[in-house]
Amino acid sequence: MGSHVLKDSVVHNGIAWAINVDNSKNVKIDNNVIFNFRNWGVKVGASSSVTVDNNLIMHILERATFTPSGLIIDKWGGITLCKASTGTCSNLKARGNILAGIPWAGFSIPTVACDEENNDFANNVAHSIGNKYGGYGALITKDSNDPKQSTCTKATGMFSYKTKMGIAGGY
């Protein structure tokens, strides 16, 4: 099975998502600069064996065509892994990424059970994240299908500063 690679590139100035990976496998997004897009820097939906490493993602903006009202808000993110779509994901990794200037959440990633050793989400930095609706450096979410995660989950190596709410779990 072949792989799909986006490496050592600059992706900039779009009016929609920068990179969308869905229903895919064996994808590597490595050492890129992603700048000035709407809603998502890198969004991974139902996929397997996707690695997002060593990217600089900045200035992900709100959509100009959507007005939040009541409990309905538009979410934006730097890197979201299997959190903004339906379907299953496996073997996802995000390591060594730097995210800045994003309104809602820098990272939206899954967790692992506390007794598992895992470096799939390590050495990531989120800073200058937030608007009046959000501002999470990272949203980490447990897998409700994993009984080992019912009492304790963890994410390691996540750094967050100049954000409204730092790192939040349980979503």
BAGUMI-760066 format. One record per atom (N, C-alpha, C, CB): residue number from 0; atom name; x, y, z; residue in one letter. Coordinates in steps of 0.001 Angstrom, whole numbers, plus 500000, padded with zeros to 6 digits. Glycine has a CB too. Layout:
REM BAGUMI-760066
 nutor guvo   east  north     up fiti
   NUM   CA      X      Y      Z    A
...
//
This chain:
REM BAGUMI-760066
 nutor guvo   east  north     up fiti
     0    N 500856 498827 500000    M
     0   CA 500000 500000 500000    M
     0    C 500894 501224 500000    M
     0   CB 499030 500004 501221    M
     1    N 500656 502145 499116    G
     1   CA 501442 503362 499011    G
     1    C 501079 504369 500079    G
     1   CB 501266 503977 497657    G
     2    N 501856 505427 500130    S
     2   CA 501554 506485 501089    S
     2    C 501406 507807 500348    S
     2   CB 502658 506584 502177    S
     3    N 500817 508769 501032    H
     3   CA 500582 510097 500485    H
     3    C 501303 511075 501390    H
     3   CB 499047 510430 500376    H
     4    N 502133 511930 500806    V
     4   CA 503006 512793 501596    V
     4    C 502882 514237 501134    V
     4   CB 504466 512324 501497    V
     5    N 502710 515145 502113    L
     5   CA 502850 516583 501880    L
     5    C 503972 517019 502798    L
     5   CB 501494 517390 502156    L
     6    N 505113 517394 502230    K
     6   CA 506317 517654 503024    K
     6    C 507047 518885 502516    K
     6   CB 507252 516442 502995    K
     7    N 507585 519656 503478    D
     7   CA 508440 520809 503169    D
     7    C 507767 521791 502219    D
     7   CB 509751 520339 502566    D
     8    N 506509 522102 502489    S
     8   CA 505748 522979 501604    S
     8    C 505170 524163 502376    S
     8   CB 504623 522196 500914    S
     9    N 504752 525173 501644    V
     9   CA 504018 526300 502197    V
     9    C 502643 526296 501547    V
     9   CB 504771 527665 501959    V
    10    N 501609 526279 502387    V
    10   CA 500222 526322 501922    V
    10    C 499637 527586 502537    V
    10   CB 499394 525009 502332    V
    11    N 499185 528532 501699    H
    11   CA 498770 529812 502274    H
    11    C 497615 530461 501533    H
    11   CB 499929 530755 502298    H
    12    N 496916 531318 502281    N
    12   CA 495903 532239 501770    N
    12    C 494757 531568 501036    N
    12   CB 496542 533218 500866    N
    13    N 493887 530916 501794    G
    13   CA 492693 530318 501210    G
    13    C 491450 530797 501931    G
    13   CB 492775 528797 501256    G
    14    N 490305 530557 501311    I
    14   CA 489035 530975 501917    I
    14    C 488267 529789 502507    I
    14   CB 488166 531689 500877    I
    15    N 488926 528632 502625    A
    15   CA 488302 527442 503203    A
    15    C 489364 526685 503991    A
    15   CB 487665 526532 502092    A
    16    N 489164 525381 504220    W
    16   CA 490101 524565 504976    W
    16    C 491415 524453 504221    W
    16   CB 489515 523171 505250    W
    17    N 492502 524397 504959    A
    17   CA 493812 524245 504323    A
    17    C 494014 522810 503837    A
    17   CB 494937 524638 505301    A
    18    N 493912 521837 504764    I
    18   CA 494134 520430 504412    I
    18    C 493031 519594 505054    I
    18   CB 495555 519939 504878    I
    19    N 492348 518801 504254    N
    19   CA 491279 517924 504741    N
    19    C 491614 516493 504324    N
    19   CB 489872 518365 504180    N
    20    N 491781 515625 505302    V
    20   CA 492066 514208 505052    V
    20    C 490863 513428 505545    V
    20   CB 493399 513731 505767    V
    21    N 490208 512687 504666    D
    21   CA 489028 511932 505059    D
    21    C 488982 510633 504269    D
    21   CB 487737 512758 504835    D
    22    N 488561 509563 504938    N
    22   CA 488488 508238 504316    N
    22    C 489796 507893 503609    N
    22   CB 487318 508177 503321    N
    23    N 490890 508066 504336    S
    23   CA 492223 507862 503762    S
    23    C 493082 507035 504695    S
    23   CB 492903 509206 503471    S
    24    N 494196 506533 504159    K
    24   CA 495164 505837 504996    K
    24    C 496561 506108 504474    K
    24   CB 494879 504319 505034    K
    25    N 497534 505966 505380    N
    25   CA 498945 506157 505059    N
    25    C 499233 507560 504538    N
    25   CB 499385 505132 504036    N
    26    N 498883 508555 505339    V
    26   CA 499080 509961 504965    V
    26    C 500089 510582 505925    V
    26   CB 497723 510754 504990    V
    27    N 501059 511328 505372    K
    27   CA 502044 512046 506186    K
    27    C 502035 513517 505789    K
    27   CB 503473 511435 506016    K
    28    N 501846 514357 506790    I
    28   CA 501884 515813 506603    I
    28    C 503021 516291 507491    I
    28   CB 500485 516527 506970    I
    29    N 504147 516668 506893    D
    29   CA 505368 516861 507662    D
    29    C 506128 518118 507247    D
    29   CB 506261 515655 507513    D
    30    N 506481 518926 508245    N
    30   CA 507377 520060 508072    N
    30    C 506863 521091 507075    N
    30   CB 508720 519574 507635    N
    31    N 505609 521483 507246    N
    31   CA 504979 522462 506372    N
    31    C 504648 523737 507135    N
    31   CB 503715 521880 505741    N
    32    N 504452 524814 506395    V
    32   CA 503912 526051 506940    V
    32    C 502529 526226 506333    V
    32   CB 504847 527288 506636    V
    33    N 501517 526378 507205    I
    33   CA 500126 526544 506773    I
    33    C 499652 527862 507357    I
    33   CB 499203 525333 507234    I
    34    N 499206 528785 506494    F
    34   CA 498937 530153 506932    F
    34    C 497707 530732 506252    F
    34   CB 500140 531038 506659    F
    35    N 496829 531352 507047    N
    35   CA 495716 532173 506566    N
    35    C 494643 531378 505823    N
    35   CB 496243 533251 505666    N
    36    N 493914 530567 506590    F
    36   CA 492781 529821 506047    F
    36    C 491573 530015 506948    F
    36   CB 493120 528314 505904    F
    37    N 490426 529458 506549    R
    37   CA 489195 529527 507319    R
    37    C 488895 528167 507941    R
    37   CB 488023 529991 506433    R
    38    N 488493 528196 509154    N
    38   CA 488020 527067 509963    N
    38    C 489115 526084 510392    N
    38   CB 486977 526322 509200    N
    39    N 489787 525409 509487    W
    39   CA 490710 524351 509883    W
    39    C 492048 524488 509180    W
    39   CB 490109 522990 509588    W
    40    N 493105 524243 509945    G
    40   CA 494428 524120 509336    G
    40    C 494575 522722 508754    G
    40   CB 495554 524409 510371    G
    41    N 494527 521710 509631    V
    41   CA 494550 520303 509206    V
    41    C 493387 519614 509895    V
    41   CB 495928 519598 509555    V
    42    N 492487 519047 509114    K
    42   CA 491327 518318 509634    K
    42    C 491390 516886 509117    K
    42   CB 489979 519009 509214    K
    43    N 491429 515941 510057    V
    43   CA 491467 514524 509695    V
    43    C 490161 513891 510145    V
    43   CB 492699 513795 510338    V
    44    N 489424 513338 509194    G
    44   CA 488200 512599 509478    G
    44    C 488488 511111 509443    G
    44   CB 487086 512961 508473    G
    45    N 487474 510301 509275    A
    45   CA 487570 508839 509316    A
    45    C 488740 508336 508466    A
    45   CB 486256 508205 508830    A
    46    N 489870 508085 509103    S
    46   CA 491097 507693 508403    S
    46    C 491972 506862 509317    S
    46   CB 491869 508930 507904    S
    47    N 492994 506236 508734    S
    47   CA 493940 505469 509541    S
    47    C 495360 505746 509073    S
    47   CB 493631 503957 509465    S
    48    N 496279 505601 510004    S
    48   CA 497715 505798 509751    S
    48    C 497993 507170 509155    S
    48   CB 498245 504710 508814    S
    49    N 497594 508205 509897    V
    49   CA 497833 509589 509490    V
    49    C 498787 510224 510497    V
    49   CB 496491 510398 509396    V
    50    N 499860 510803 509998    T
    50   CA 500871 511454 510828    T
    50    C 500957 512922 510447    T
    50   CB 502253 510765 510673    T
    51    N 500835 513796 511454    V
    51   CA 500931 515245 511259    V
    51    C 502072 515719 512166    V
    51   CB 499549 515993 511594    V
    52    N 503261 515890 511607    D
    52   CA 504455 516193 512399    D
    52    C 505149 517466 511935    D
    52   CB 505425 515035 512336    D
    53    N 505642 518232 512912    N
    53   CA 506578 519342 512679    N
    53    C 506054 520431 511755    N
    53   CB 507844 518809 512114    N
    54    N 504779 520757 511877    N
    54   CA 504175 521798 511052    N
    54    C 504013 523084 511864    N
    54   CB 502809 521330 510497    N
    55    N 504053 524202 511168    L
    55   CA 503755 525508 511748    L
    55    C 502441 525957 511127    L
    55   CB 504922 526560 511491    L
    56    N 501401 526104 511954    I
    56   CA 500062 526454 511468    I
    56    C 499640 527742 512157    I
    56   CB 499025 525300 511738    I
    57    N 499360 528772 511345    M
    57   CA 499075 530096 511900    M
    57    C 497914 530758 511177    M
    57   CB 500313 530986 511821    M
    58    N 497245 531631 511912    H
    58   CA 496257 532551 511351    H
    58    C 495119 531790 510663    H
    58   CB 496927 533509 510358    H
    59    N 494443 530941 511450    I
    59   CA 493252 530240 510975    I
    59    C 492067 531071 511459    I
    59   CB 493184 528728 511505    I
    60    N 491276 531571 510551    L
    60   CA 490261 532578 510861    L
    60    C 488852 532000 510912    L
    60   CB 490311 533688 509840    L
    61    N 487953 532786 511491    E
    61   CA 486538 532452 511482    E
    61    C 485968 532675 510074    E
    61   CB 485768 533298 512532    E
    62    N 484917 531909 509771    R
    62   CA 484227 532148 508502    R
    62    C 483512 533490 508574    R
    62   CB 483219 531001 508182    R
    63    N 483586 534243 507520    A
    63   CA 482907 535544 507480    A
    63    C 481421 535391 507171    A
    63   CB 483563 536454 506437    A
    64    N 481007 534205 506731    T
    64   CA 479627 533994 506300    T
    64    C 478758 533330 507348    T
    64   CB 479610 533172 505062    T
    65    N 479261 533130 508572    F
    65   CA 478520 532437 509613    F
    65    C 478406 533337 510837    F
    65   CB 479200 531097 509977    F
    66    N 477197 533465 511368    T
    66   CA 476981 534257 512569    T
    66    C 476505 533345 513691    T
    66   CB 475959 535393 512309    T
    67    N 477308 533160 514748    P
    67   CA 476890 532315 515865    P
    67    C 475650 532891 516542    P
    67   CB 478031 532166 516884    P
    68    N 474776 531991 517021    S
    68   CA 473592 532443 517752    S
    68    C 473187 531370 518754    S
    68   CB 472419 532761 516779    S
    69    N 472824 531794 519956    G
    69   CA 472385 530847 520979    G
    69    C 473456 529826 521285    G
    69   CB 471117 530146 520543    G
    70    N 473096 528548 521220    L
    70   CA 474036 527475 521495    L
    70    C 474758 526989 520246    L
    70   CB 473320 526328 522139    L
    71    N 474471 527567 519112    I
    71   CA 475101 527147 517866    I
    71    C 476301 528036 517604    I
    71   CB 474099 527203 516679    I
    72    N 477470 527434 517618    I
    72   CA 478684 528170 517301    I
    72    C 479440 527427 516209    I
    72   CB 479571 528358 518561    I
    73    N 480291 528114 515546    D
    73   CA 481135 527536 514510    D
    73    C 482478 527221 515149    D
    73   CB 481295 528503 513279    D
    74    N 482969 526026 514970    K
    74   CA 484239 525661 515588    K
    74    C 485371 525774 514569    K
    74   CB 484172 524231 516166    K
    75    N 486540 526141 515079    W
    75   CA 487719 526305 514246    W
    75    C 488863 525607 514933    W
    75   CB 488042 527803 513990    W
    76    N 489819 525146 514181    G
    76   CA 490944 524485 514821    G
    76    C 492191 524487 513974    G
    76   CB 490583 523088 515162    G
    77    N 493305 524354 514655    G
    77   CA 494580 524226 513966    G
    77    C 494746 522817 513432    G
    77   CB 495741 524583 514899    G
    78    N 494682 521827 514350    I
    78   CA 494743 520411 513973    I
    78    C 493623 519703 514718    I
    78   CB 496153 519771 514305    I
    79    N 492735 519065 513989    T
    79   CA 491696 518254 514613    T
    79    C 491778 516845 514034    T
    79   CB 490276 518876 514388    T
    80    N 491853 515874 514927    L
    80   CA 492019 514485 514516    L
    80    C 490794 513681 514923    L
    80   CB 493296 513876 515133    L
    81    N 489954 513395 513952    C
    81   CA 488772 512545 514126    C
    81    C 487794 513121 515142    C
    81   CB 489190 511150 514558    C
    82    N 487720 514423 515265    K
    82   CA 486831 515046 516240    K
    82    C 485739 515884 515597    K
    82   CB 487626 515901 517180    K
    83    N 485849 516240 514362    A
    83   CA 484848 517079 513706    A
    83    C 484165 516332 512569    A
    83   CB 485491 518362 513177    A
    84    N 484114 515009 512688    S
    84   CA 483466 514210 511643    S
    84    C 483004 512900 512255    S
    84   CB 484430 513952 510439    S
    85    N 482232 512167 511513    T
    85   CA 481796 510859 511977    T
    85    C 482704 509807 511370    T
    85   CB 480310 510593 511609    T
    86    N 482649 508627 511900    G
    86   CA 483493 507548 511400    G
    86    C 484580 507215 512396    G
    86   CB 484108 507922 510058    G
    87    N 485313 506175 512099    T
    87   CA 486354 505728 513021    T
    87    C 487733 506096 512495    T
    87   CB 486260 504215 513247    T
    88    N 488631 506244 513428    C
    88   CA 490016 506564 513112    C
    88    C 490923 505631 513882    C
    88   CB 490340 508037 513439    C
    89    N 492112 505401 513352    S
    89   CA 493102 504599 514065    S
    89    C 494497 505050 513660    S
    89   CB 492907 503085 513776    S
    90    N 495412 504833 514573    N
    90   CA 496820 505120 514343    N
    90    C 497054 506559 513865    N
    90   CB 497380 504144 513329    N
    91    N 496548 507522 514637    L
    91   CA 496748 508937 514333    L
    91    C 497868 509474 515203    L
    91   CB 495444 509749 514550    L
    92    N 498691 510354 514615    K
    92   CA 499802 510943 515349    K
    92    C 499905 512424 515026    K
    92   CB 501123 510224 515019    K
    93    N 500250 513225 516041    A
    93   CA 500540 514652 515842    A
    93    C 501672 515003 516805    A
    93   CB 499251 515567 516089    A
    94    N 502861 515288 516262    R
    94   CA 504028 515520 517104    R
    94    C 504826 516716 516577    R
    94   CB 504918 514254 517162    R
    95    N 505305 517524 517512    G
    95   CA 506212 518608 517167    G
    95    C 505596 519736 516370    G
    95   CB 507337 518068 516417    G
    96    N 504295 519958 516498    N
    96   CA 503619 521022 515754    N
    96    C 503533 522284 516598    N
    96   CB 502211 520574 515319    N
    97    N 503546 523440 515932    I
    97   CA 503362 524726 516588    I
    97    C 502164 525400 515942    I
    97   CB 504647 525619 516484    I
    98    N 501188 525800 516782    L
    98   CA 499971 526440 516299    L
    98    C 499833 527802 516945    L
    98   CB 498729 525571 516589    L
    99    N 499428 528800 516157    A
    99   CA 499277 530159 516695    A
    99    C 498188 530905 515947    A
    99   CB 500605 530935 516609    A
   100    N 497455 531748 516692    G
   100   CA 496465 532612 516065    G
   100    C 495256 531877 515525    G
   100   CB 497097 533370 514970    G
   101    N 494610 531098 516392    I
   101   CA 493450 530301 515998    I
   101    C 492313 530628 516973    I
   101   CB 493783 528753 515997    I
   102    N 491091 530876 516489    P
   102   CA 490021 531341 517377    P
   102    C 489494 530324 518376    P
   102   CB 488902 531805 516564    P
   103    N 489287 529068 518035    W
   103   CA 488571 528143 518913    W
   103    C 489502 527197 519656    W
   103   CB 487577 527344 518114    W
   104    N 490162 526282 518961    A
   104   CA 491027 525292 519611    A
   104    C 492264 525049 518765    A
   104   CB 490269 523965 519846    A
   105    N 493409 525037 519413    G
   105   CA 494636 524699 518701    G
   105    C 494592 523259 518225    G
   105   CB 495860 524928 519592    G
   106    N 494467 522341 519184    F
   106   CA 494424 520912 518884    F
   106    C 493098 520333 519389    F
   106   CB 495637 520168 519530    F
   107    N 492492 519453 518618    S
   107   CA 491369 518617 519062    S
   107    C 491811 517197 518778    S
   107   CB 489987 518981 518323    S
   108    N 492168 516475 519848    I
   108   CA 492809 515172 519664    I
   108    C 492221 514140 520620    I
   108   CB 494329 515284 519875    I
   109    N 492377 512856 520291    P
   109   CA 491937 511801 521204    P
   109    C 492960 511598 522328    P
   109   CB 491719 510478 520434    P
   110    N 492525 510969 523408    T
   110   CA 493411 510621 524511    T
   110    C 493729 509130 524460    T
   110   CB 492774 511000 525870    T
   111    N 494540 508704 525403    V
   111   CA 494805 507277 525603    V
   111    C 494513 506961 527064    V
   111   CB 496290 506897 525218    V
   112    N 494366 505679 527376    A
   112   CA 494155 505261 528762    A
   112    C 495410 505560 529578    A
   112   CB 493796 503748 528839    A
   113    N 495229 505843 530847    C
   113   CA 496347 506247 531711    C
   113    C 497438 505186 531828    C
   113   CB 495831 506578 533086    C
   114    N 497085 503922 531697    D
   114   CA 498099 502880 531849    D
   114    C 498841 502558 530549    D
   114   CB 497457 501629 532378    D
   115    N 498555 503275 529470    E
   115   CA 499231 503036 528199    E
   115    C 500396 503999 528014    E
   115   CB 498246 503170 527035    E
   116    N 501507 503478 527507    E
   116   CA 502618 504340 527109    E
   116    C 502372 504738 525664    E
   116   CB 504017 503622 527284    E
   117    N 502380 506040 525416    N
   117   CA 502025 506499 524076    N
   117    C 502637 507871 523841    N
   117   CB 500484 506545 523889    N
   118    N 503371 508016 522765    N
   118   CA 503950 509300 522374    N
   118    C 503386 509783 521043    N
   118   CB 505469 509190 522285    N
   119    N 502159 509374 520735    D
   119   CA 501559 509762 519457    D
   119    C 501208 511238 519398    D
   119   CB 500320 508943 519199    D
   120    N 501018 511882 520552    F
   120   CA 500699 513304 520613    F
   120    C 501691 513944 521577    F
   120   CB 499206 513550 521069    F
   121    N 502850 514325 521065    A
   121   CA 503915 514816 521939    A
   121    C 504573 516056 521357    A
   121   CB 504962 513729 522170    A
   122    N 505075 516887 522272    N
   122   CA 505864 518075 521907    N
   122    C 505115 519030 520980    N
   122   CB 507158 517648 521244    N
   123    N 503839 519194 521224    N
   123   CA 503021 520144 520469    N
   123    C 502839 521418 521283    N
   123   CB 501644 519526 520106    N
   124    N 502800 522557 520598    V
   124   CA 502654 523858 521253    V
   124    C 501491 524613 520623    V
   124   CB 503965 524688 521148    V
   125    N 500628 525167 521477    A
   125   CA 499540 526041 521021    A
   125    C 499651 527355 521765    A
   125   CB 498134 525385 521251    A
   126    N 499680 528464 521026    H
   126   CA 499695 529757 521705    H
   126    C 498876 530775 520931    H
   126   CB 501132 530259 521882    H
   127    N 498469 531803 521659    S
   127   CA 497636 532873 521099    S
   127    C 496370 532303 520474    S
   127   CB 498423 533679 520052    S
   128    N 495652 531514 521276    I
   128   CA 494431 530855 520830    I
   128    C 493259 531496 521565    I
   128   CB 494487 529306 521085    I
   129    N 492236 531941 520830    G
   129   CA 491040 532406 521496    G
   129    C 490282 533503 520775    G
   129   CB 491392 532874 522823    G
   130    N 488977 533482 520987    N
   130   CA 488070 534557 520595    N
   130    C 486988 534613 521668    N
   130   CB 487454 534324 519144    N
   131    N 485892 535307 521437    K
   131   CA 484878 535410 522490    K
   131    C 484115 534109 522716    K
   131   CB 483903 536507 522151    K
   132    N 484233 533123 521819    Y
   132   CA 483529 531854 521966    Y
   132    C 484406 530720 522465    Y
   132   CB 482926 531467 520666    Y
   133    N 485698 530807 522317    G
   133   CA 486569 529696 522677    G
   133    C 487969 530177 522980    G
   133   CB 486604 528666 521567    G
   134    N 488887 529271 522981    G
   134   CA 490258 529611 523261    G
   134    C 491002 528499 523970    G
   134   CB 490313 530851 524071    G
   135    N 490830 527272 523496    Y
   135   CA 491484 526110 524084    Y
   135    C 492810 525863 523378    Y
   135   CB 490576 524860 523996    Y
   136    N 493868 525686 524159    G
   136   CA 495121 525243 523557    G
   136    C 494934 523852 522969    G
   136   CB 496269 525250 524597    G
   137    N 494235 523005 523729    A
   137   CA 493914 521655 523253    A
   137    C 492628 521171 523897    A
   137   CB 495068 520671 523556    A
   138    N 491810 520515 523113    L
   138   CA 490641 519765 523590    L
   138    C 490994 518295 523438    L
   138   CB 489311 520140 522786    L
   139    N 491072 517594 524536    I
   139   CA 491412 516177 524465    I
   139    C 490175 515371 524831    I
   139   CB 492610 515830 525407    I
   140    N 489887 514348 524050    T
   140   CA 488622 513636 524153    T
   140    C 488851 512147 524338    T
   140   CB 487767 513885 522919    T
   141    N 488185 511577 525327    K
   141   CA 488324 510138 525537    K
   141    C 487517 509358 524508    K
   141   CB 487880 509758 526954    K
   142    N 487930 508122 524304    D
   142   CA 487232 507198 523411    D
   142    C 486199 506439 524237    D
   142   CB 488234 506211 522705    D
   143    N 484936 506747 524049    S
   143   CA 483881 506117 524852    S
   143    C 483753 504618 524566    S
   143   CB 482547 506806 524588    S
   144    N 484356 504127 523487    N
   144   CA 484318 502700 523169    N
   144    C 485444 501921 523844    N
   144   CB 484392 502505 521669    N
   145    N 486384 502619 524504    D
   145   CA 487504 501967 525163    D
   145    C 487224 501902 526667    D
   145   CB 488839 502721 524872    D
   146    N 486919 500714 527209    P
   146   CA 486588 500619 528637    P
   146    C 487731 501075 529550    P
   146   CB 486212 499191 528979    P
   147    N 488978 500991 529090    K
   147   CA 490112 501433 529910    K
   147    C 490118 502951 530093    K
   147   CB 491432 500980 529274    K
   148    N 489397 503681 529224    Q
   148   CA 489358 505131 529332    Q
   148    C 488164 505632 530146    Q
   148   CB 489326 505740 527955    Q
   149    N 487387 504725 530729    S
   149   CA 486195 505164 531458    S
   149    C 486537 505895 532753    S
   149   CB 485311 503974 531766    S
   150    N 487690 505600 533345    T
   150   CA 488041 506239 534616    T
   150    C 489243 507167 534528    T
   150   CB 488311 505193 535644    T
   151    N 490101 506996 533523    C
   151   CA 491295 507827 533473    C
   151    C 491840 507892 532043    C
   151   CB 492370 507286 534437    C
   152    N 492078 509098 531574    T
   152   CA 492693 509286 530257    T
   152    C 493822 510296 530384    T
   152   CB 491643 509760 529203    T
   153    N 494704 510317 529375    K
   153   CA 495812 511262 529415    K
   153    C 496220 511664 528000    K
   153   CB 497010 510658 530167    K
   154    N 496844 512809 527931    A
   154   CA 497552 513265 526734    A
   154    C 498857 513834 527259    A
   154   CB 496712 514343 525884    A
   155    N 499949 513565 526597    T
   155   CA 501249 514006 527097    T
   155    C 501920 514947 526106    T
   155   CB 502153 512801 527375    T
   156    N 502788 515785 526629    G
   156   CA 503595 516636 525770    G
   156    C 502832 517739 525076    G
   156   CB 504258 515814 524759    G
   157    N 501757 518225 525678    M
   157   CA 500999 519334 525102    M
   157    C 501346 520603 525883    M
   157   CB 499450 519049 525137    M
   158    N 501780 521641 525195    F
   158   CA 502120 522911 525825    F
   158    C 501188 523989 525306    F
   158   CB 503596 523288 525560    F
   159    N 500721 524822 526221    S
   159   CA 499744 525838 525852    S
   159    C 500031 527113 526618    S
   159   CB 498305 525350 526124    S
   160    N 500057 528250 525921    Y
   160   CA 500187 529530 526594    Y
   160    C 499519 530614 525769    Y
   160   CB 501662 529871 526842    Y
   161    N 499177 531706 526441    K
   161   CA 498430 532802 525832    K
   161    C 497140 532286 525198    K
   161   CB 499290 533521 524781    K
   162    N 496436 531434 525947    T
   162   CA 495137 530927 525521    T
   162    C 494134 531286 526609    T
   162   CB 495173 529373 525258    T
   163    N 492854 531274 526268    K
   163   CA 491835 531578 527272    K
   163    C 491665 530439 528258    K
   163   CB 490508 531881 526602    K
   164    N 491725 529177 527795    M
   164   CA 491356 528070 528652    M
   164    C 492384 526943 528696    M
   164   CB 490057 527527 528210    M
   165    N 493546 527114 528178    G
   165   CA 494599 526099 528288    G
   165    C 494223 524781 527644    G
   165   CB 494936 525863 529729    G
   166    N 494318 523711 528404    I
   166   CA 494039 522376 527911    I
   166    C 492845 521810 528672    I
   166   CB 495281 521457 528057    I
   167    N 491832 521356 527946    A
   167   CA 490607 520847 528567    A
   167    C 490362 519421 528099    A
   167   CB 489388 521752 528228    A
   168    N 489834 518601 528982    G
   168   CA 489587 517212 528651    G
   168    C 488139 516823 528852    G
   168   CB 490467 516325 529469    G
   169    N 487805 515647 528332    G
   169   CA 486493 515080 528544    G
   169    C 485465 515429 527506    G
   169   CB 486005 515491 529832    G
   170    N 485826 516114 526466    Y
   170   CA 484859 516526 525456    Y
   170    C 484623 515440 524452    Y
   170   CB 485317 517774 524755    Y
//
